[in-house]
Amino acid sequence: MERSPAVKKEDQDNWHISTWVHRACFAAGCATVIFAAAKSISLTSSLVAETSSSRLWLKTLSAALLGYVAADLATGIYHWAIDNYGSAKTPFFGAQIEAFQSHHQQPWAITRRQLANNLYIAAAAVTAVFLPVNIFMADPFNLAFAATLAGCIMFSQQFHAWAHMPKGKIPAVVAALQNAGVLVGRGPHATHHHAPYNNNYCIVSGVWNRFLDETKFWLAAEMVLEKISGARPRSWGETLPEWTQIASEPEME
């Protein structure tokens, strides 16, 4: 979840560098995901030993797959909401809203960010939300779902960054996963960065994008919100300056 690379003049040279705070948040997020996954595996193993039913592993894997699918939808809903509503002055989410507009202006910037710098906000959110749940949850299938959901949400910004990079600049395995539709690809995501900026919001695999776009799900949600609150989404207006790319990607040094 990107932040503007030019928030403060003194930070312009280091906007993409990971700090120790970023690394600490990222480490906590990773620990949260690993803890849930390990606990799920341990509990499933115990159940298999008690019941002699290896089918329980299939149930655990199915729960993890559901978490992966749910994460794609969750990132789409969040992305849609941040793109279309609120402002830099919105409590709690203001910085995120401003950052997403910056991303539309300079989409290449996300590819320059170091890993922890790019993921620390999502990692901090994952830790705050999922760690307490993981500690007290004792169902291996729910833990498998939670681990995959949390992990995919946390790494969604890295998947997003890869979708802005040429295939020659990403690992071969990532390119293969993009081609297979496991991770969101550069071509499908590029549509989101062209007018009317109202589609392809999901950034894990993008598996939900076609369904949500073709069924006009986002438009229906926007019409309901306008009816209830009077708030109009940004995507209903003409092309906005904050959604227009203002600079080409600079040459790598």
Phi, psi and omega in degrees: 000104200282150175241153184299135180283005182221045182292314179229141184302320184289346180261001188300324183282341187239015185299335185261357186273138177283134175261174178293330176295316177301314182296322179295317178297317180295318179297319179296319178296316178298317179298322179297315181293315181297320179299314180296317181295315181295320179294320178297315180297317180296315181292322177295318178301317179296318180294320178297319179294323182286323187256348184057031180245103180288349178297339179298330176295322178295322178294321178294316179296322178295320178296321178295320178297320177297323177297320177297315179294318180295325180296321179298316178295318181298317179294327178294315180297316180295314181300314179300313182295316182291323179294327193252342187227153178083183181210183179297342181267358179295127180304138175070313184264357186304315181295323178293318179298314179297322181293321179294326176292322176298323179297323178293328179284322182227070185299335180292338187299326182298333182284345182268346186287139173290159190305304183295324177300321183282331190250356191294327180293312178296322180296319179296319178295317179299317180297314183295322185273315191268332183299312178300321179296316182296325182295318186265345181284137182236010178264118185296331183284319175294325178293322177296318177299312183296320181297314181289319178302310181295316181297317181290324176296316182296319183270002183301327179290333175287320175300320178298314180299316179298329180289350176255004182251144174299149183301331180289348182252004178246157179303147182302322180294325178292316178300320179295319179293324175295316180297327180278352181083008179285323174242150180298137185259167182297314182299306180299320183288332181302330179301327181295335184264020175232149179307141010268016174058038185230029182210174177052052181278334186284134190231020171268289176247338185078011184296334180275343192301312183299314181298312183294323181286315184290330179273000181060034181302314183295318178297318179298317179296321180294321179293322177295315180296321178295320180297320184280315189246344184084358182282130178256135180289153179298330183291349178278343182274183174289170180306123185269146179304322183287351177255004182260128180297124185257351182209146175279160180294126178288159179293140176292139180276000000 
